[in-house]
Amino acid sequence: MKNDTAINTFEVEKLFKEYCDENKMEFSEEKFKEFLKFLEIDFYDWIKENLTHFQSLK
């Protein structure tokens, strides 16, 4: 089965780890999973806002 995603979790994890290092935070898989959930909510909110804006242009 092909896995199509809008967000490359490998790249996000890499950025998250860099952020943790730079801010002297301990990286954990649990914190990363929480961050991914946050991104997912934010992503869908962003799409909804853009759909509303897109519709208003027509």
N, C-alpha and C positions, 0 to 999 in steps of 0.2 A: 504494500500500500504506500502510495506517495504521500509524504507529509508536507503540505503547503502551510506555511505560517507567514504572517506579516512581520513578525519579530524574530530575528535570529537569536535564539537563547544563548548560543555559545558566545556570540559577541557581547551580548548584554552581561553575561556572567563575567567576562573578561573586564568590562568597564566597571562592573560592581566591585570586583576584587581590587582593581586599581584604586577605586574610590575608598575602599576600606583601608588599604595600605596608606594612602595619602592622608587619611583622617584618623589614623591609628585606631581603627575599629577592627574587631575580630570578625573575620569572615566565617559564616556558617551556611550550610545548605538551607537551613530553616529560614534564616534572614533573607537569603536569596529568593526562596520560594515566595515569601511574603512580598518582596519587592516586585516579583513577576506578577503577582495578583494585582498589586497596585498599578502597575503599568497597563495591565489588561483593562482595568476599569477606566483609567485615564484615556487609553486608546479609543475605547468605544464612546466615551463622552466627546472626545475630539471629533470622531466621525459624525456623531449626531449633530454637533454644532456646525460642522461643515456642510452637512446635508441641508440643514435649515438655511444656511447662508446661500448655498447653491440654488435652492428653490426660490429664494427671494430675488435672485438675479434674472429669473425668467419672466 
